Amino acid sequence: MPRQALISQDFATQLTFISEELGRVVAVLVDRAGRVREVMVGDAERVYLPDIGRQRAGSSRFRGIRLLRTNLHDEARAIALTSDDVTDMSQLQLDAVVSVGVGPGGYPGQTAWAYLVPPNPDRIVHEELRAPNPSELETSVDFDGFIADLESEFQRKSDQTYTTGGTPAMLAYAATPGGRSAEAELEEMRELCRTAGVEVVDEVIQKRTTLHPKYAIGRGKLEDLEQQALQRDVDLLIFGQDLTPGQMRTITGETSLKVIDRTQLILDIFAQHAKSADGKLQVELAQLRYNLPRLGDRHTGMSRLVGGIGGRGPGETKLEINRRRARDRIRALEKQIEKLSQQRALRRKRRVDSGEPIVSVVGYTNAGKSTLLNQLTNAQVLSEDKLFATLRPTSRKLGIDAKRSMVLTDTVGFIHDLPPDLVAAFKATLEELEESDVLLHLVDVSEEEASARIDAVDRILTELGLGEKRRLLVFNKTDRVEESVVRSMTMRYGAMGVSALDASTLKPLVARLTRMLFDEPSA
């Protein structure tokens, strides 16, 4: 074909005559010089392309070849491209796809063609156009100039893209009735992604009555999402809810993306923050327990996880082992963690025998627990504006006067729907709470979901058998909200208000703890 022609009438006629004679779809891959690189013959409905590999986006956005194919259906159906056409164009990054209807006598009829478009606010991945016959495209489209301009526009949009330097990812969430609002769930997922070093470049939300049994979201939405990921040069897809092993198998088997769910993201954060030997053991145990149902299946995409978001950490070299070895490793870790639990019990007993009362600071993740402990005791506990900055409990003594003191313990933060594997793996860590005389429940009052987070922590404490433990509710970060809001919340819950960054606001808190521990009878 002429270099500048998207498709020529003569070339299309040859294709449609052959297609009519065979009763099969005929397709070709043509390069930008107009040369045919591949010829494919399908069945009456579709044609399968050869394996030409997958090309990631770069300075040259497209592959430099386009797909021309026939369509044996009547002309009303021939004018629309199939989902397979669009998927092939997106995944293989083809210059364009052209579908030519086989009309009466085998002559070319209605023609549809499509091309990928740069990222845009409307999330449109491709543009589809139609013509009554190929000759109109031959005269109206200067394909040589068109593809050069299109690639320039892709490059311009790519140059304008702002990046934080984190791993780019798409966030998918299926919003179902009941529970928290979709926006609250997404806001927490965004914060989890930020903590994990992930840059969310786009979000896809689908409202559903229930999760799709195979795809969580609908299959059509999943196909759209993969096309958008390719458009934005994204390899990682994060689901805002947990996926079953079956869903993970299906999604990773039908997309070219690395897929993780909410629990895997949280596990990744824990893996990044685990510095102590016991913390690393706990993380590895949680990873193995969660991944055990997913091991030993080559279609689960596990190999895509090792060494990256969702698969890093002390257990990353053991994620691809078989189930029997995984179970053996889990038993070995449980024994090691049991020894750690016994050692913790001895340390707690020594603290209890010393007569010093123990206050455990609990609360939703990123409520400011470590900052509060640092401010009260001059400790050097890691304090970051990220979720799960604290993984191992840290205990420090707080002197009240010459004769009295208390022990403050910082604990791992809680989260809405804390994954069961994390609760189980960190049981030894949470055992610290059992010996506490008072639980100081710290809440970030600046969060819109503060009330829901209070309820989430209360539920977890009840599940741990700590529902009857004496508790002091404290609202933190009061410097971020209006005084009227603080007054309303403290009156509603019978709580105190502080700013962990302002030592002067903590004196009433220490006084209140002193009364509870030394003056008031235990419950």
C-alpha positions in Angstrom: 0.0 0.0 0.0 1.1 3.6 -0.4 3.0 4.8 2.7 0.5 7.5 3.6 -2.6 5.3 3.2 -4.3 3.9 6.3 -5.9 1.3 3.9 -6.3 1.4 0.1 -9.5 0.4 -1.8 -7.5 -2.1 -3.9 -5.9 -3.8 -0.9 -9.2 -4.0 1.0 -10.8 -5.6 -2.1 -8.2 -8.3 -2.2 -8.8 -9.0 1.5 -12.6 -9.1 1.2 -12.6 -11.3 -1.9 -10.4 -13.9 -0.2 -12.5 -13.7 3.0 -15.7 -14.2 1.1 -14.3 -17.2 -0.8 -13.0 -18.9 2.4 -15.9 -17.9 4.7 -13.3 -16.9 7.3 -11.9 -13.7 8.7 -8.7 -12.7 7.1 -6.3 -10.2 8.7 -2.9 -8.7 8.1 -0.3 -6.7 10.1 1.1 -3.8 8.0 4.1 -1.7 8.9 4.5 2.1 8.3 6.2 1.5 5.0 3.0 -0.2 3.7 4.5 -3.7 3.8 2.6 -6.8 5.0 4.4 -8.4 8.0 2.0 -11.1 9.0 -1.1 -12.8 7.4 -3.7 -14.5 9.6 -6.7 -16.6 8.8 -9.3 -17.1 11.5 -12.8 -18.6 11.6 -16.1 -17.0 10.7 -16.1 -14.8 13.8 -12.6 -13.9 14.8 -8.9 -14.1 14.1 -6.0 -14.7 16.5 -2.9 -12.7 16.3 0.6 -14.3 16.5 2.7 -13.7 19.6 4.6 -10.5 18.8 5.4 -9.7 22.4 4.4 -6.8 24.5 5.9 -3.4 24.2 5.9 -0.9 27.0 5.4 2.8 26.4 8.4 4.9 25.7 9.5 7.7 23.5 8.0 5.8 20.6 4.6 5.0 21.9 3.3 2.6 19.3 4.6 -0.5 17.8 4.8 0.7 14.2 2.3 -1.8 12.8 -1.5 -1.7 12.3 -4.1 -4.5 12.0 -6.4 -4.7 9.0 -9.1 -7.3 9.2 -12.3 -8.3 7.5 -15.7 -8.7 9.0 -18.1 -11.3 7.6 -21.2 -10.1 9.4 -23.9 -8.0 7.8 -23.0 -4.3 7.3 -25.0 -3.1 10.3 -22.6 -5.2 12.6 -19.6 -4.7 10.5 -19.3 -1.0 11.3 -18.4 -1.7 15.0 -15.0 -3.0 16.2 -15.1 -6.0 18.5 -13.8 -5.9 22.1 -11.0 -8.3 20.9 -10.0 -5.7 18.3 -9.7 -3.0 21.0 -7.9 -5.3 23.4 -5.4 -6.3 20.8 -4.8 -2.7 19.9 -4.3 -1.7 23.6 -2.1 -4.6 24.7 0.0 -4.7 21.6 0.1 -0.9 21.2 -0.8 -1.1 17.5 -0.9 2.0 15.4 -4.5 1.4 14.5 -7.1 -1.3 13.8 -9.2 -1.3 10.7 -12.3 -3.6 10.2 -13.7 -3.9 6.7 -17.1 -5.4 6.2 -17.5 -8.0 3.4 -20.4 -6.7 1.3 -22.4 -8.3 -1.6 -20.2 -10.2 -4.0 -17.2 -10.0 -1.7 -16.7 -6.3 -2.3 -15.6 -4.1 0.7 -18.4 -2.3 2.5 -18.8 -0.4 5.7 -15.4 0.2 7.4 -14.6 1.1 11.0 -11.2 2.1 12.4 -9.8 3.0 15.8 -6.6 4.4 17.4 -5.4 4.9 20.9 -5.7 8.4 22.5 -3.5 10.1 25.1 -4.5 10.1 28.8 -7.5 12.5 29.3 -9.9 13.5 32.1 -12.8 11.5 30.5 -10.7 8.3 30.6 -11.3 7.6 26.9 -8.8 5.0 25.8 -9.5 4.9 22.1 -11.3 6.8 19.3 -13.5 4.9 16.8 -14.4 6.3 13.4 -16.5 4.9 10.5 -16.6 5.3 6.8 -19.0 3.8 4.1 -16.0 2.1 2.3 -12.2 2.0 2.4 -11.8 4.4 -0.5 -13.0 7.2 1.6 -10.3 6.5 4.2 -7.7 6.2 1.5 -8.4 9.8 0.3 -9.3 11.4 3.6 -6.6 10.1 6.0 -2.9 10.9 5.6 -1.8 8.1 7.9 1.9 8.9 7.8 1.3 12.4 9.1 -1.5 11.3 11.4 0.5 8.7 13.3 3.5 11.2 13.7 1.2 13.8 15.2 -0.5 11.3 17.5 2.9 10.0 18.8 3.9 13.6 19.4 0.8 14.2 21.4 1.4 11.1 23.5 5.0 12.3 24.1 3.7 15.8 25.1 1.2 14.4 27.6 3.9 12.1 29.0 6.3 15.0 29.5 3.5 16.9 31.4 2.8 14.0 33.7 3.6 14.7 37.3 5.1 11.9 39.3 6.1 11.5 42.9 8.7 8.9 42.1 6.6 6.1 43.7 5.6 2.9 41.9 2.7 3.9 39.6 -0.5 1.9 40.1 -4.2 1.8 39.2 -6.7 1.5 42.1 -9.8 -0.5 41.6 -12.7 -0.7 44.0 -16.1 -2.4 43.8 -18.6 -0.4 45.9 -21.3 -2.6 47.4 -24.2 -1.7 49.8 -23.5 -1.7 53.5 -20.5 -0.8 55.5 -18.5 2.3 55.2 -18.9 4.8 52.3 -16.9 4.1 49.1 -15.1 7.5 49.5 -14.0 6.6 53.1 -12.6 3.2 51.9 -10.8 4.9 48.9 -9.3 7.6 51.1 -7.9 4.9 53.4 -6.6 3.0 50.4 -4.9 6.1 49.0 -3.2 6.6 52.4 -2.1 2.9 52.4 -0.7 3.4 48.9 1.2 6.5 49.9 2.7 4.7 52.9 3.7 1.8 50.7 5.4 4.1 48.2 2.8 3.7 45.5 1.6 6.6 43.3 -2.0 6.1 42.4 -2.3 7.5 38.8 -6.0 6.6 38.4 -8.9 5.1 40.2 -11.7 2.9 38.8 -14.9 2.6 41.0 -17.8 0.3 40.1 -21.1 0.2 42.0 -22.3 -3.3 42.4 -24.9 -5.2 44.5 -22.3 -7.9 45.2 -18.7 -8.6 44.2 -18.3 -10.5 40.9 -17.4 -14.1 41.8 -14.6 -14.2 39.3 -13.5 -10.6 38.7 -14.6 -8.6 41.8 -15.6 -5.9 39.3 -17.3 -6.7 36.1 -15.3 -8.3 33.3 -16.0 -5.4 30.9 -14.8 -2.9 33.6 -11.7 -5.0 34.0 -11.0 -4.9 30.3 -11.4 -1.1 30.4 -9.1 -0.8 33.3 -6.4 -2.8 31.6 -6.6 -0.6 28.6 -6.3 2.5 30.8 -3.3 0.9 32.6 -1.6 0.4 29.3 -2.4 3.9 28.2 -0.8 5.3 31.4 2.2 2.9 31.3 1.1 1.2 34.6 1.9 -2.4 35.5 0.4 -2.6 39.0 -3.3 -3.0 39.8 -4.4 -2.7 43.4 -7.9 -3.8 44.5 -9.5 -1.9 47.4 -10.9 -5.1 48.9 -9.5 -8.6 49.5 -9.7 -11.0 46.6 -10.4 -14.7 47.0 -7.7 -17.1 45.6 -10.2 -17.8 42.7 -10.6 -14.1 41.9 -6.9 -13.6 42.0 -6.3 -16.5 39.7 -8.8 -15.3 37.2 -7.8 -11.7 37.1 -4.0 -12.4 36.9 -4.7 -15.0 34.2 -6.7 -12.6 32.0 -4.7 -9.5 32.3 -1.0 -8.6 31.8 -0.9 -6.7 35.1 0.6 -7.5 38.4 -2.4 -7.6 40.8 -2.5 -7.3 44.6 -5.4 -6.7 47.0 -5.8 -4.7 50.3 -4.3 -7.3 52.6 -1.2 -7.8 50.3 -0.7 -4.0 50.3 -0.9 -3.9 54.1 1.5 -6.8 54.3 3.9 -4.9 52.1 3.8 -1.9 54.4 4.5 -4.2 57.4 7.4 -5.8 55.5 8.9 -2.4 54.7 8.6 -1.3 58.4 9.7 -4.5 60.0 13.2 -3.8 61.4 13.5 -6.1 64.5 14.1 -9.8 64.3 10.7 -10.6 65.9 8.9 -8.1 63.6 10.4 -9.8 60.5 9.2 -13.2 61.8 5.7 -11.9 62.3 5.6 -10.4 58.8 6.9 -13.5 57.2 4.3 -15.6 59.0 1.5 -13.3 57.9 2.7 -13.4 54.3 2.9 -17.2 54.2 -0.5 -17.7 55.9 -2.1 -15.3 53.4 -0.3 -16.7 50.4 -0.6 -20.4 51.2 -3.9 -20.9 49.3 -2.2 -19.1 46.3 1.0 -21.1 46.2 1.7 -23.8 43.8 -0.5 -22.4 41.0 1.4 -21.0 38.1 -1.6 -19.0 37.0 -1.9 -16.9 40.2 0.7 -14.4 39.1 2.8 -15.0 42.2 6.0 -14.7 40.2 5.0 -11.1 39.4 5.0 -10.3 43.1 8.4 -11.3 44.2 10.7 -8.3 44.9 8.1 -5.6 44.4 5.0 -4.0 45.9 2.9 -6.7 47.6 5.7 -9.3 47.6 8.7 -7.8 49.3 10.0 -8.3 52.8 11.7 -11.0 54.9 9.5 -13.7 53.3 9.9 -12.7 49.7 12.3 -15.4 48.8 10.0 -18.1 50.2 6.8 -17.0 48.4 7.3 -19.3 45.4 7.8 -22.5 47.5 5.3 -25.3 47.4 2.5 -25.8 49.9 4.2 -28.5 51.9 7.3 -26.4 52.4 5.2 -23.4 53.2 3.3 -25.3 55.9 6.6 -26.5 57.4 7.9 -23.0 57.5 4.7 -21.7 59.1 5.1 -24.3 61.9 8.7 -23.3 62.4 7.8 -19.6 62.6 5.0 -20.3 65.0 7.4 -22.1 67.4 9.9 -19.2 67.2 7.1 -16.6 67.8 5.8 -18.7 70.7 9.3 -18.4 72.3 9.2 -14.7 71.8 5.7 -14.6 73.4 7.2 -16.4 76.5 10.0 -13.9 76.6 7.5 -11.0 76.4 5.5 -12.6 79.2 8.6 -12.7 81.5 9.3 -9.0 80.8 5.6 -8.1 81.5 5.7 -10.1 84.7 8.8 -8.2 85.8 7.0 -4.9 85.1 3.9 -6.1 87.0 6.0 -7.3 89.9 7.7 -3.9 90.0 4.3 -2.4 91.0 4.4 0.2 88.2 1.0 0.5 86.5 1.0 0.0 82.7 -0.8 2.2 80.2 -1.1 0.9 76.6 -1.7 3.4 73.9 -4.0 2.0 71.3 -5.9 3.4 68.4 -6.3 3.6 64.7 -3.1 3.6 62.6 -1.6 7.1 62.2 -3.5 8.5 65.2 -0.3 9.9 66.7 0.5 7.2 69.3 4.3 7.3 68.7 4.3 11.1 68.8 2.5 11.1 72.1 4.9 8.5 73.6 7.9 10.6 72.4 6.4 13.8 73.9 5.6 12.3 77.2 8.8 10.2 77.8 11.4 11.7 75.5 11.6 8.4 73.7 13.0 8.1 70.2 10.2 6.0 68.7 9.9 6.3 64.9 7.1 8.8 64.3 6.1 9.4 60.7 3.0 10.7 58.9 2.4 7.2 57.5 0.3 4.2 58.4 1.8 1.5 60.5 5.0 3.3 61.3 5.1 1.3 64.5 5.2 -2.5 64.3 6.7 -3.6 67.6 5.6 -2.4 71.0 7.8 0.1 72.8 7.6 0.6 76.5 8.9 3.7 78.3 8.7 4.9 81.9 6.9 8.1 82.7 7.8 9.6 86.1 5.0 11.4 87.9 6.7 12.4 91.1 9.5 11.2 93.3 7.6 8.1 94.3 5.2 7.3 91.5 5.7 6.4 87.9 3.9 4.5 85.1 4.9 2.5 82.0 3.6 3.7 78.7 3.5 1.2 75.8 3.2 2.1 72.2 1.4 -0.6 70.1 0.8 -1.3 66.4 -2.0 0.7 64.9 -5.4 -0.8 64.2 -7.3 -0.5 60.9 -10.8 -1.0 59.6 -11.3 -4.8 58.9 -7.9 -5.7 60.1 -6.9 -8.8 58.1 -7.2 -11.9 60.2 -3.7 -13.1 59.2 -2.3 -9.9 60.7 -4.2 -10.3 63.9 -3.1 -13.9 64.2 0.6 -13.1 63.3 0.8 -10.2 65.7 -0.9 -12.0 68.6 2.3 -11.9 70.6 2.5 -8.1 70.1 -1.1 -7.5 71.1 -0.6 -9.7 74.2 0.9 -6.6 75.7 -2.5 -5.1 76.0 -3.7 -7.9 78.4 -1.4 -6.8 81.2 -2.4 -3.1 80.9 -4.1 -1.3 83.8 -5.5 1.3 81.4 -5.9 1.4 77.6 -5.4 4.9 76.3 -7.5 5.0 73.1 -6.0 7.8 71.0 -8.2 9.2 68.1 -7.3 11.6 65.3 -10.1 14.1 65.8 -9.3 15.8 62.5 -10.4 12.7 60.5 -13.9 12.9 59.1 -14.3 9.2 59.8 -13.2 9.7 63.5 -16.4 8.1 64.9 -16.2 5.1 62.5 -12.5 4.6 63.5 -13.5 4.6 67.2 -16.0 1.9 66.5 -13.4 -0.1 64.5 -10.9 -0.1 67.3 -13.6 -0.9 69.9 -14.6 -4.0 67.8 -11.0 -5.2 67.6 -10.5 -4.8 71.3 -13.7 -6.7 71.9 -12.5 -9.5 69.6 -9.3 -9.6 71.5 -11.2 -10.1 74.8 -10.3 -6.6 76.0 -13.8 -5.1 75.8 -14.0 -4.7 79.6 -10.6 -3.3 80.1 -10.5 0.2 81.7 -10.2 2.8 78.9 -9.5 6.5 78.5 -10.6 8.1 75.2 -8.3 10.9 74.0 -8.8 13.0 70.9 -5.5 14.0 69.3 -4.5 16.6 66.7 -6.9 19.2 68.2 -4.7 21.9 66.7 -6.0 20.9 63.2 -9.7 21.5 63.9 -12.0 24.3 65.3 -12.4 24.5 69.1 -16.1 24.0 68.7 -15.6 20.7 67.0 -13.2 19.5 69.8 -15.8 20.6 72.5 -18.6 18.8 70.7 -16.6 15.5 70.3 -15.2 15.5 73.8 -18.6 16.1 75.3 -20.2 13.5 73.1 -17.7 10.8 74.1 -16.7 12.0 77.5 -13.2 12.3 76.2 -10.2 14.6 76.5 -8.6 16.7 73.8 -4.8 17.0 73.3 -2.2 17.8 70.7 0.7 15.4 70.9 2.9 18.1 69.4 2.1 20.6 72.2 3.4 19.5 75.5 1.3 22.0 77.4 -1.9 20.2 76.4 -0.6 16.9 77.9 -0.5 17.9 81.5 -4.3 17.4 82.1 -3.9 14.0 80.4 -1.1 12.9 82.8 -3.2 14.2 85.7 -6.2 12.2 84.5 -4.1 9.0 84.1 -2.6 9.5 87.6 -6.1 9.7 89.2 -7.2 6.6 87.3 -4.1 4.6 88.2 -3.5 5.7 91.8 -6.6 7.3 93.2 -9.6 5.6 91.6 -10.4 1.9 92.3 -9.8 -0.5 89.4 -12.9 -1.7 87.5 
